[in-house]
Amino acid sequence: MDDAMEQMFNKATNNMVEKIVNYHDKSLMQWVINYNPDNDGYMFNDNPLLKIISDLVEEDGHSGASFACCLHNARKQIIALKP
């Protein structure tokens, strides 16, 4: 991945982490932590919580694939934040 693309991806991932962690309903963050993406993934899942996350980061202009990749990395970062 070239530097510009990596910077853009990191910015989008950090934005997603911030939006999820600071969302008024903490059950969203808990769902992200507990959800097992290995079963259904993120891209082809119609869980309404994914729509909330998508709306929160709408300004990043994600495709389905970039949303799924960012959420996968955001989940790792959010799990690492937990004490």
JOKARA-V95913 format. One record per residue. N is the residue number from 1. PSI is psi in radians with two decimals (none if undefined). Layout:
# JOKARA-V95913
N:PSI
N:PSI
This chain:
# JOKARA-V95913
1:2.28
2:2.87
3:-0.77
4:-0.74
5:-0.72
6:-0.71
7:-0.75
8:-0.75
9:-0.76
10:-0.70
11:-0.78
12:-0.70
13:-0.79
14:-0.66
15:-0.74
16:-0.77
17:-0.84
18:-0.81
19:-0.69
20:-0.81
21:-0.62
22:0.07
23:2.47
24:-0.51
25:1.83
26:-0.19
27:-0.39
28:-0.83
29:-0.72
30:-0.67
31:-0.76
32:-0.75
33:-0.76
34:-0.37
35:2.38
36:1.74
37:-0.21
38:-0.44
39:-0.97
40:-0.21
41:-2.99
42:-0.57
43:-0.67
44:0.66
45:2.33
46:0.39
47:2.28
48:-0.39
49:-0.54
50:-0.61
51:-0.70
52:-0.82
53:-0.77
54:-0.76
55:-0.64
56:-0.55
57:0.40
58:-0.63
59:-0.26
60:-0.22
61:0.76
62:2.54
63:3.07
64:-0.73
65:-0.77
66:-0.61
67:-0.83
68:-0.76
69:-0.78
70:-0.75
71:-0.64
72:-0.82
73:-0.67
74:-0.72
75:-0.79
76:-0.77
77:-0.71
78:-0.72
79:-0.69
80:-0.42
81:-0.44
82:2.32
83:none
